[in-house]
Amino acid sequence: MAITLFTNSSAMSASNALQKANSTLSSAMENLGTGKRINKASDDAAGLQVATRLQGQTNGMAVAQRNIADASTMLQTGEGAMDEVSNIMYRMKDLATQGATDTNTADSRKAIDTEMDSLKTELNSIMSNTSYAGNKLFSDTTKDGKTTTAKMGAEMTFQTGSESGETTKVDVSSQLNSVLGSISSLSGATVSDTTTKADDGTTSTTSGTTNANALIDTLNTALDNVSSLRSSFGASINGLSHASANLTNMKDNTDQALGNIQDADFASEASKMTRSQMLAQTSTSMLKQSNSMSSLVMSILG
């Protein structure tokens, strides 16, 4: 090889090798620092596009999982309220059965009616005040002349997936209306004798025993309606549970696919960093040696 002053091919080769080693070293250190193989589009343009789509899906699935948990909690709130409604109706039926026998005196029937009225008040309170996140579940509300339909008074749609259309619909409005109707029919419940006045001025008396037996039938129907609503709650909660399990499976596999694309292989990157460090050191040493060629030129001229 010719000895020249202006062009030092050895220094150029060593410099290029040093630049490549430093570039590889910088990339390996960045990947190890972030834990990702793709840190910018230039690292893997196609991989970044796929990873971006997968990241959007898995983020949406995480939110959908929270949606399902919230929906289940709301339905469980409603089911819990209906459980207490059932307990109240059980007690009302006990009282109606007690009042259906003629061993009762007028005072004892009045005492039964007093407790019955208290239970009816509590029933109405539960139906009016049960709410979730500020929304009434069973009863419509009116404020400033605007009526808001109860949350469960119409079909409910829950977003249970990361894409549009991935929803679960729950409609318990018909069962709820039946329960509300049953509770309304209990408003005049009594086990005491009642007197009715006809338009012609005549009166008729219905015995407390007859009223109590009619109340037993009304309560049986009411309990059937409440159990139907509770069954709907249970079926919907179970359905959401299955949707959550399926969503968890999809999210886990999506996360794994995303990791395969963008996660850094620490063993490979650490090996690459060590190799690049060694190459950078040897390139630096060779660059230093190649620069000593100029002293050889001076010795020839001398």
VOBA-1610 file (N, C-alpha, C; in pm, whole numbers, padded with zeros to 5 digits, always signed):
BEGIN
Met+00085-00119+00000Met+00000+00000+00000Met+00088+00124+00000Ala+00052+00218-00085Ala+00131+00342-00097Ala+00121+00423+00031Ile+00233+00488+00063Ile+00235+00577+00181Ile+00204+00717+00133Thr+00088+00776+00180Thr+00047+00910+00137Thr+00024+00997+00258Leu+00018+01128+00233Leu-00001+01223+00341Leu-00146+01271+00350Phe-00209+01296+00229Phe-00344+01352+00228Phe-00452+01247+00255Thr-00432+01127+00213Thr-00533+01023+00230Thr-00478+00912+00318Asn-00540+00895+00433Asn-00499+00791+00528Asn-00612+00689+00534Ser-00605+00589+00447Ser-00713+00490+00437Ser-00728+00410+00566Ser-00622+00388+00636Ser-00631+00313+00762Ser-00710+00391+00866Ala-00682+00522+00871Ala-00756+00606+00966Ala-00904+00613+00929Met-00932+00619+00799Met-01071+00624+00754Met-01144+00495+00791Ser-01081+00381+00769Ser-01143+00253+00803Ser-01169+00242+00953Ala-01069+00285+01030Ala-01083+00279+01176Ala-01192+00373+01225Ser-01202+00492+01160Ser-01304+00591+01199Ser-01444+00539+01167Asn-01459+00479+01048Asn-01590+00424+01011Asn-01631+00312+01106Ala-01535+00226+01139Ala-01564+00116+01232Ala-01604+00171+01368Leu-01537+00279+01412Leu-01568+00340+01541Leu-01710+00399+01542Gln-01748+00463+01430Gln-01881+00522+01421Gln-01990+00413+01425Lys-01967+00304+01352Lys-02064+00195+01352Lys-02077+00133+01490Ala-01962+00113+01556Ala-01964+00054+01690Ala-02037+00144+01789Asn-02013+00276+01779Asn-02080+00370+01869Asn-02230+00376+01844Ser-02268+00367+01715Ser-02411+00368+01680Ser-02482+00244+01735Thr-02419+00128+01717Thr-02477+00004+01770Thr-02482+00007+01922Leu-02373+00061+01983Leu-02367+00070+02129Leu-02478+00161+02182Ser-02498+00275+02115Ser-02602+00370+02156Ser-02741+00307+02146Ser-02765+00232+02037Ser-02894+00166+02017Ser-02918+00061+02125Ala-02813-00019+02154Ala-02827-00124+02255Ala-02853-00065+02393Met-02785+00044+02425Met-02804+00108+02555Met-02945+00169+02566Glu-02994+00225+02456Glu-03130+00282+02455Glu-03234+00172+02477Asn-03215+00059+02408Asn-03309-00052+02421Asn-03307-00110+02562Leu-03187-00120+02619Leu-03176-00171+02755Leu-03236-00072+02855Gly-03219+00056+02829Gly-03272+00158+02919Gly-03423+00166+02918Thr-03485+00151+02800Thr-03631+00161+02789Thr-03700+00026+02800Gly-03626-00082+02775Gly-03687-00213+02777Gly-03762-00245+02649Lys-03752-00157+02549Lys-03824-00177+02423Lys-03727-00187+02306Arg-03768-00272+02211Arg-03688-00286+02089Arg-03718-00174+01991Ile-03843-00124+01994Ile-03885-00017+01904Ile-03907+00108+01986Asn-03818+00205+01972Asn-03829+00331+02045Asn-03865+00447+01953Lys-03845+00429+01825Lys-03883+00529+01725Lys-03916+00456+01597Ala-03984+00527+01507Ala-04034+00463+01386Ala-03922+00402+01303Ser-03805+00464+01304Ser-03695+00414+01222Ser-03641+00280+01272Asp-03669+00245+01395Asp-03622+00116+01446Asp-03690+00000+01374Asp-03821+00012+01348Asp-03897-00092+01278Asp-04030-00030+01239Ala-04036+00027+01119Ala-04156+00100+01076Ala-04279+00010+01073Ala-04266-00108+01013Ala-04380-00199+01004Ala-04420-00249+01142Gly-04320-00284+01222Gly-04348-00332+01357Gly-04417-00227+01442Leu-04378-00100+01424Leu-04438+00009+01500Leu-04586+00023+01466Gln-04621+00007+01338Gln-04760+00019+01297Gln-04846-00089+01363Val-04796-00213+01360Val-04870-00322+01422Val-04878-00302+01573Ala-04767-00261+01635Ala-04763-00243+01780Ala-04859-00132+01824Thr-04868-00025+01743Thr-04958+00085+01776Thr-05103+00038+01777Arg-05140-00043+01678Arg-05277-00095+01671Arg-05306-00188+01790Leu-05209-00274+01822Leu-05227-00365+01935Leu-05234-00290+02068Gln-05155-00183+02080Gln-05156-00104+02203Gln-05293-00038+02222Gly-05350+00012+02113Gly-05483+00072+02121Gly-05587-00030+02163Gln-05575-00153+02113Gln-05670-00258+02149Gln-05658-00295+02296Thr-05536-00316+02341Thr-05519-00359+02480Thr-05558-00250+02578Asn-05534-00123+02544Asn-05579-00012+02630Asn-05731-00010+02638Gly-05797-00028+02523Gly-05942-00031+02521Gly-05998-00147+02600Met-05931-00262+02593Met-05976-00378+02669Met-05966-00354+02819Ala-05862-00283+02861Ala-05847-00254+03004Ala-05962-00167+03053Val-06000-00069+02971Val-06114+00018+03008Val-06243-00063+03007Ala-06259-00152+02907Ala-06379-00236+02899Ala-06392-00325+03022Gln-06279-00374+03073Gln-06283-00456+03195Gln-06338-00375+03313Arg-06298-00248+03319Arg-06352-00162+03427Arg-06501-00137+03405Asn-06540-00121+03278Asn-06683-00103+03248Asn-06765-00222+03298Ile-06713-00342+03272Ile-06785-00464+03314Ile-06794-00470+03466Ala-06684-00434+03533Ala-06685-00435+03680Ala-06787-00335+03733Asp-06793-00216+03672Asp-06890-00114+03715Asp-07033-00161+03690Ala-07056-00223+03573Ala-07191-00271+03540Ala-07234-00379+03638Ser-07142-00471+03669Ser-07175-00578+03763Ser-07207-00522+03901Thr-07131-00421+03942Thr-07155-00359+04073Thr-07291-00292+04077Met-07328-00225+03968Met-07459-00158+03964Met-07572-00261+03971Leu-07559-00370+03895Leu-07661-00473+03898Leu-07669-00541+04035Gln-07553-00559+04099Gln-07552-00618+04232Gln-07617-00525+04334Thr-07603-00394+04312Thr-07672-00298+04399Thr-07822-00314+04387Gly-07870-00327+04263Gly-08013-00348+04242Gly-08061-00479+04300Glu-07981-00585+04282Glu-08021-00716+04333Glu-08023-00716+04485Gly-07927-00647+04546Gly-07926-00637+04692Gly-08049-00565+04745Ala-08092-00460+04674Ala-08212-00388+04715Ala-08335-00479+04705Met-08341-00558+04597Met-08454-00650+04581Met-08453-00761+04687Asp-08336-00797+04734Asp-08327-00895+04842Asp-08394-00840+04967Glu-08369-00712+04994Glu-08431-00651+05112Glu-08581-00633+05091Val-08622-00603+04967Val-08765-00594+04936Val-08832-00729+04964Ser-08764-00838+04926Ser-08818-00971+04953Ser-08836-00994+05102Asn-08735-00955+05180Asn-08743-00974+05325Asn-08862-00898+05385Ile-08883-00777+05335Ile-08996-00697+05385Ile-09128-00765+05349Met-09136-00815+05226Met-09260-00882+05184Met-09282-01011+05260Tyr-09175-01080+05294Tyr-09190-01200+05377Tyr-09257-01164+05511Arg-09210-01054+05570Arg-09267-01011+05699Arg-09412-00968+05680Met-09441-00900+05570Met-09578-00857+05543Met-09670-00978+05526Lys-09617-01082+05463Lys-09700-01202+05446Lys-09724-01270+05581Asp-09621-01270+05665Asp-09640-01325+05800Asp-09752-01250+05873Leu-09749-01117+05861Leu-09850-01035+05927Leu-09989-01060+05867Ala-09993-01074+05734Ala-10121-01099+05668Ala-10177-01234+05711Thr-10088-01333+05721Thr-10132-01466+05766Thr-10182-01461+05910Gln-10111-01384+05992Gln-10152-01367+06131Gln-10288-01297+06140Gly-10308-01201+06052Gly-10433-01125+06056Gly-10549-01196+05991Ala-10523-01308+05923Ala-10630-01378+05851Ala-10715-01466+05940Thr-10680-01478+06065Thr-10759-01562+06157Thr-10846-01476+06246Asp-10964-01525+06275Asp-11059-01446+06353Asp-11035-01453+06503Thr-10923-01510+06543Thr-10889-01504+06686Thr-10837-01365+06723Asn-10812-01280+06622Asn-10762-01146+06647Asn-10873-01054+06694Thr-10837-00964+06784Thr-10929-00859+06826Thr-10909-00738+06735Ala-10997-00641+06749Ala-10983-00519+06669Ala-10851-00449+06699Asp-10811-00450+06826Asp-10686-00383+06864Asp-10565-00455+06805Ser-10569-00590+06807Ser-10455-00664+06752Ser-10445-00643+06600Arg-10560-00634+06533Arg-10557-00606+06389Arg-10501-00466+06363Lys-10538-00373+06450Lys-10486-00237+06434Lys-10334-00235+06453Ala-10284-00314+06547Ala-10139-00322+06569Ala-10069-00382+06448Ile-10132-00484+06389Ile-10075-00545+06267Ile-10071-00444+06154Asp-10180-00366+06140Asp-10184-00263+06034Asp-10078-00157+06055Thr-10050-00125+06182Thr-09947-00024+06212Thr-09810-00071+06163Glu-09778-00196+06193Glu-09649-00248+06145Glu-09651-00261+05993Met-09765-00299+05936Met-09777-00311+05792Met-09751-00177+05724Asp-09806-00070+05781Asp-09785+00064+05724Asp-09638+00102+05727Ser-09571+00067+05837Ser-09428+00097+05848Ser-09349+00023+05741Leu-09385-00102+05717Leu-09316-00181+05615Leu-09342-00126+05475Lys-09465-00080+05449Lys-09496-00021+05319Lys-09414+00106+05297Thr-09396+00184+05402Thr-09315+00306+05393Thr-09171+00272+05356Glu-09118+00167+05419Glu-08980+00127+05390Glu-08968+00073+05249Leu-09070+00001+05201Leu-09069-00047+05063Leu-09058+00069+04965Asn-09142+00170+04987Asn-09141+00287+04898Asn-09008+00361+04906Ser-08950+00363+05027Ser-08821+00430+05044Ser-08712+00360+04964Ile-08710+00228+04969Ile-08609+00151+04894Ile-08624+00176+04744Met-08747+00171+04695Met-08769+00190+04552Met-08738+00332+04508Ser-08755+00428+04597Ser-08732+00569+04560Ser-08586+00611+04576Asn-08516+00554+04673Asn-08384+00606+04710Asn-08266+00521+04664Thr-08290+00399+04620Thr-08177+00316+04575Thr-08114+00380+04453Ser-07985+00406+04461Ser-07915+00473+04351Ser-07775+00418+04335Tyr-07715+00449+04221Tyr-07577+00411+04195Tyr-07510+00525+04118Ala-07400+00575+04174Ala-07325+00686+04111Ala-07416+00806+04084Gly-07510+00830+04176Gly-07597+00946+04163Gly-07719+00924+04077Asn-07735+00805+04019Asn-07851+00775+03935Asn-07949+00687+04011Lys-08076+00728+04013Lys-08179+00646+04075Lys-08198+00521+03990Leu-08203+00405+04054Leu-08212+00280+03979Leu-08355+00239+03946Phe-08450+00268+04036Phe-08584+00212+04020Phe-08692+00316+03992Ser-08676+00437+04041Ser-08783+00536+04031Ser-08739+00656+03948Asp-08831+00707+03866Asp-08805+00828+03789Asp-08793+00947+03883Thr-08713+01044+03844Thr-08697+01165+03925Thr-08731+01287+03842Thr-08785+01387+03909Thr-08822+01511+03842Thr-08752+01627+03912Lys-08680+01706+03834Lys-08609+01822+03888Lys-08618+01935+03788Asp-08658+02052+03837Asp-08674+02171+03752Asp-08765+02141+03632Gly-08868+02063+03657Gly-08963+02032+03551Gly-08916+01928+03451Lys-08797+01871+03472Lys-08743+01771+03381Lys-08743+01635+03448Thr-08804+01538+03382Thr-08813+01404+03437Thr-08701+01316+03383Thr-08631+01250+03473Thr-08523+01159+03436Thr-08568+01016+03461Thr-08564+00935+03357Thr-08606+00795+03370Thr-08509+00719+03458Ala-08563+00632+03542Ala-08479+00549+03628Ala-08380+00470+03543Lys-08260+00451+03596Lys-08155+00382+03520Lys-08201+00246+03470Met-08273+00173+03554Met-08317+00040+03515Met-08458+00039+03456Gly-08511+00159+03433Gly-08643+00170+03374Gly-08642+00160+03223Ala-08525+00145+03165Ala-08511+00131+03020Ala-08393+00038+02992Glu-08377+00001+02866Glu-08267-00087+02829Glu-08133-00019+02856Met-08040-00094+02914Met-07906-00042+02943Met-07804-00108+02850Thr-07710-00028+02803Thr-07606-00079+02713Thr-07470-00059+02778Phe-07395-00167+02792Phe-07262-00161+02854Phe-07156-00192+02748Gln-07054-00106+02740Gln-06943-00128+02647Gln-06850-00232+02708Thr-06848-00350+02647Thr-06771-00461+02704Thr-06657-00506+02613Gly-06616-00419+02520Gly-06505-00450+02431Gly-06437-00322+02388Ser-06326-00337+02316Ser-06248-00220+02276Ser-06294-00161+02143Glu-06383-00231+02073Glu-06428-00184+01941Glu-06577-00148+01947Ser-06619-00064+01853Ser-06759-00026+01847Ser-06845-00150+01820Gly-06959-00155+01881Gly-07047-00270+01863Gly-07022-00382+01961Glu-06910-00379+02034Glu-06882-00483+02132Glu-06949-00444+02264Thr-07080-00463+02267Thr-07160-00420+02381Thr-07244-00534+02435Thr-07291-00515+02557Thr-07385-00608+02620Thr-07507-00528+02664Lys-07624-00571+02622Lys-07748-00500+02656Lys-07821-00574+02767Val-07871-00499+02862Val-07947-00555+02974Val-08078-00477+02985Asp-08189-00548+02982Asp-08320-00483+02990Asp-08404-00555+03096Val-08422-00490+03210Val-08505-00546+03318Val-08626-00456+03343Ser-08656-00369+03247Ser-08761-00269+03267Ser-08898-00334+03289Ser-08930-00440+03213Ser-09062-00501+03229Ser-09076-00566+03366Gln-08972-00635+03412Gln-08977-00696+03545Gln-08986-00589+03654Leu-08912-00478+03633Leu-08915-00369+03731Leu-09054-00306+03738Asn-09117-00287+03623Asn-09252-00230+03623Asn-09351-00320+03695Ser-09333-00452+03681Ser-09420-00545+03752Ser-09402-00532+03902Val-09276-00516+03946Val-09249-00499+04090Val-09310-00369+04140Leu-09292-00261+04063Leu-09348-00132+04103Leu-09500-00140+04112Gly-09562-00212+04017Gly-09707-00229+04021Gly-09752-00308+04144Ser-09675-00410+04178Ser-09709-00491+04295Ser-09700-00409+04423Ile-09596-00328+04432Ile-09579-00245+04552Ile-09690-00141+04560Ser-09730-00089+04444Ser-09840+00008+04443Ser-09970-00056+04488Ser-09989-00183+04452Ser-10112-00252+04492Ser-10118-00280+04641Leu-10004-00268+04708Leu-09999-00291+04853Leu-10033-00165+04932Ser-10051-00053+04863Ser-10071+00074+04933Ser-10193+00073+05023Gly-10298+00004+04982Gly-10419+00001+05064Gly-10433-00125+05147Ala-10322-00198+05163Ala-10327-00326+05234Ala-10369-00308+05379Thr-10458-00394+05424Thr-10503-00389+05563Thr-10554-00526+05603Val-10554-00551+05733Val-10612-00675+05785Val-10732-00643+05874Ser-10772-00517+05872Ser-10887-00474+05952Ser-11014-00474+05868Asp-11127-00466+05934Asp-11253-00455+05862Asp-11258-00322+05788Thr-11314-00324+05668Thr-11327-00201+05589Thr-11473-00183+05548Thr-11513-00059+05542Thr-11649-00025+05504Thr-11647+00057+05377Thr-11725+00016+05280Thr-11732+00085+05152Thr-11872+00142+05132Lys-11877+00267+05091Lys-12005+00333+05069Lys-12034+00341+04921Ala-12147+00292+04879Ala-12186+00293+04738Ala-12245+00427+04700Asp-12264+00446+04569Asp-12318+00573+04521Asp-12461+00598+04572Asp-12533+00491+04597Asp-12671+00508+04643Asp-12680+00530+04794Gly-12563+00538+04858Gly-12562+00567+05000Gly-12554+00446+05087Thr-12572+00328+05029Thr-12563+00206+05109Thr-12417+00173+05137Thr-12394+00102+05242Thr-12257+00064+05280Thr-12245-00087+05287Ser-12123-00132+05266Ser-12094-00275+05278Ser-11963-00290+05353Thr-11955-00393+05431Thr-11836-00416+05514Thr-11764-00543+05470Thr-11634-00529+05455Thr-11549-00644+05424Thr-11470-00680+05548Ser-11477-00804+05588Ser-11411-00845+05712Ser-11259-00840+05698Gly-11195-00826+05812Gly-11050-00826+05814Gly-10992-00956+05764Thr-11062-01066+05791Thr-11014-01196+05743Thr-11011-01200+05591Thr-11115-01148+05530Thr-11120-01145+05383Thr-11010-01054+05328Asn-10991-00939+05390Asn-10885-00847+05346Asn-10747-00911+05360Ala-10726-00981+05470Ala-10596-01044+05495Ala-10568-01153+05392Asn-10670-01232+05359Asn-10651-01337+05259Asn-10623-01279+05120Ala-10692-01169+05088Ala-10664-01101+04961Ala-10522-01047+04959Leu-10477-00998+05076Leu-10341-00945+05087Leu-10238-01057+05069Ile-10269-01176+05120Ile-10177-01290+05101Ile-10158-01319+04953Asp-10268-01318+04877Asp-10258-01342+04732Asp-10178-01232+04664Thr-10202-01107+04705Thr-10128-00994+04646Thr-09978-01007+04674Leu-09944-01046+04796Leu-09804-01061+04833Leu-09738-01178+04759Asn-09812-01285+04737Asn-09757-01397+04661Asn-09720-01352+04520Thr-09808-01274+04458Thr-09780-01221+04323Thr-09661-01127+04327Ala-09656-01043+04431Ala-09546-00947+04443Ala-09412-01019+04459Leu-09412-01122+04541Leu-09289-01198+04561Leu-09244-01267+04433Asp-09340-01315+04356Asp-09306-01376+04226Asp-09241-01272+04134Asn-09295-01151+04135Asn-09240-01045+04050Asn-09100-01005+04096Val-09081-00997+04227Val-08949-00962+04279Val-08847-01071+04245Ser-08887-01198+04260Ser-08794-01307+04230Ser-08760-01309+04081Ser-08856-01272+03996Ser-08829-01265+03852Ser-08725-01158+03822Leu-08739-01042+03888Leu-08642-00935+03869Leu-08504-00976+03920Arg-08500-01041+04036Arg-08372-01086+04090Arg-08306-01189+03999Ser-08387-01275+03940Ser-08333-01375+03846Ser-08271-01307+03725Ser-08337-01201+03677Ser-08282-01127+03562Ser-08149-01062+03599Phe-08142-01007+03721Phe-08016-00949+03769Phe-07907-01056+03771Gly-07941-01172+03828Gly-07842-01279+03838Gly-07793-01326+03703Ala-07886-01343+03608Ala-07847-01388+03474Ala-07757-01286+03407Ser-07789-01158+03422Ser-07709-01053+03360Ser-07570-01045+03422Ile-07563-01059+03555Ile-07433-01056+03624Ile-07347-01173+03579Asn-07408-01291+03566Asn-07332-01408+03518Asn-07283-01387+03375Gly-07369-01328+03291Gly-07329-01301+03153Gly-07211-01205+03147Leu-07215-01101+03231Leu-07103-01006+03235Leu-06976-01072+03287Ser-06992-01167+03380Ser-06876-01239+03432Ser-06808-01318+03321His-06887-01384+03236His-06829-01458+03124His-06763-01363+03024Ala-06827-01249+03001Ala-06769-01150+02909Ala-06635-01100+02963Ser-06627-01081+03095Ser-06501-01036+03156Ser-06392-01141+03142Ala-06428-01269+03162Ala-06329-01376+03148Ala-06276-01385+03006Asn-06366-01373+02909Asn-06323-01378+02769Asn-06237-01258+02735Leu-06274-01140+02788Leu-06197-01019+02762Leu-06057-01029+02823Thr-06049-01089+02941Thr-05918-01108+03005Thr-05829-01197+02920Asn-05886-01304+02866Asn-05810-01393+02779Asn-05760-01321+02654Met-05847-01241+02592Met-05807-01167+02472Met-05699-01064+02504Lys-05715-00997+02617Lys-05617-00894+02655Lys-05481-00956+02683Asp-05480-01070+02752Asp-05353-01136+02783Asp-05279-01174+02654Asn-05351-01229+02557Asn-05288-01270+02432Asn-05246-01150+02348Thr-05325-01043+02354Thr-05288-00921+02283Thr-05163-00859+02344Asp-05155-00858+02477Asp-05035-00807+02544Asp-04912-00890+02509Gln-04932-01021+02498Gln-04819-01107+02463Gln-04773-01079+02321Ala-04868-01061+02229Ala-04831-01030+02090Ala-04760-00896+02083Leu-04810-00799+02161Leu-04745-00668+02164Leu-04604-00678+02218Gly-04586-00759+02323Gly-04452-00776+02379Gly-04356-00843+02282Asn-04407-00939+02204Asn-04321-01005+02107Asn-04267-00908+02003Ile-04347-00806+01974Ile-04307-00710+01870Ile-04215-00602+01925Gln-04248-00545+02039Gln-04177-00425+02082Gln-04082-00443+02201Asp-04092-00554+02273Asp-04005-00570+02390Asp-03862-00605+02348Ala-03767-00550+02421Ala-03626-00578+02394Ala-03585-00712+02454Asp-03498-00783+02382Asp-03438-00906+02433Asp-03314-00867+02512Phe-03324-00870+02645Phe-03216-00816+02728Phe-03086-00894+02709Ala-03095-01024+02692Ala-02973-01103+02673Ala-02904-01063+02543Ser-02983-01050+02436Ser-02928-01012+02306Ser-02871-00870+02309Glu-02947-00779+02371Glu-02902-00639+02375Glu-02777-00623+02462Ala-02772-00696+02573Ala-02653-00688+02659Ala-02531-00741+02586Ser-02548-00852+02512Ser-02438-00907+02433Ser-02394-00809+02325Lys-02493-00746+02261Lys-02463-00648+02155Lys-02388-00528+02214Met-02428-00484+02334Met-02361-00370+02397Met-02216-00403+02430Thr-02194-00523+02486Thr-02056-00563+02521Thr-01969-00571+02396Arg-02023-00632+02290Arg-01947-00643+02166Arg-01916-00505+02107Ser-02014-00416+02111Ser-01995-00281+02056Ser-01892-00203+02136Gln-01893-00221+02269Gln-01793-00154+02353Gln-01652-00200+02318Met-01637-00330+02298Met-01505-00382+02263Met-01461-00333+02125Leu-01555-00332+02029Leu-01522-00284+01895Leu-01487-00136+01897Ala-01557-00059+01979Ala-01528+00085+01989Ala-01388+00106+02046Gln-01351+00026+02144Gln-01218+00039+02203Gln-01110+00002+02104Thr-01128-00110+02032Thr-01026-00151+01936Thr-01019-00054+01819Ser-01134+00000+01776Ser-01133+00098+01666Ser-01061+00225+01706Thr-01083+00265+01832Thr-01012+00383+01882Thr-00861+00360+01885Ser-00824+00241+01928Ser-00681+00207+01932Ser-00621+00206+01792Met-00693+00146+01696Met-00643+00141+01558Met-00638+00280+01495Leu-00736+00364+01530Leu-00734+00501+01477Leu-00610+00574+01527Lys-00577+00552+01652Lys-00456+00614+01708Lys-00332+00564+01635Gln-00327+00433+01606Gln-00211+00377+01535Gln-00201+00429+01392Ser-00319+00440+01325Ser-00317+00487+01185Ser-00271+00631+01175Asn-00301+00710+01276Asn-00258+00851+01273Asn-00107+00865+01287Ser-00040+00759+01334Ser+00108+00766+01346Ser+00177+00751+01211Met+00099+00721+01104Met+00158+00708+00970Met+00221+00839+00924Ser+00165+00951+00972Ser+00223+01081+00930Ser+00368+01096+00977Ser+00399+01039+01093Ser+00538+01048+01140Ser+00632+00968+01052Leu+00580+00860+00988Leu+00660+00779+00897Leu+00693+00861+00771Val+00595+00940+00726Val+00619+01027+00609Val+00729+01127+00641Met+00724+01184+00760Met+00826+01283+00799Met+00965+01221+00808Ser+00968+01095+00852Ser+01101+01031+00862Ser+01158+01005+00723Ile+01071+00978+00625Ile+01120+00956+00487Ile+01174+01087+00431Leu+01100+01196+00457Leu+01144+01328+00406Leu+01270+01372+00475Gly+01289+01334+00599Gly+01409+01376+00671Gly+01530+01302+00624
//
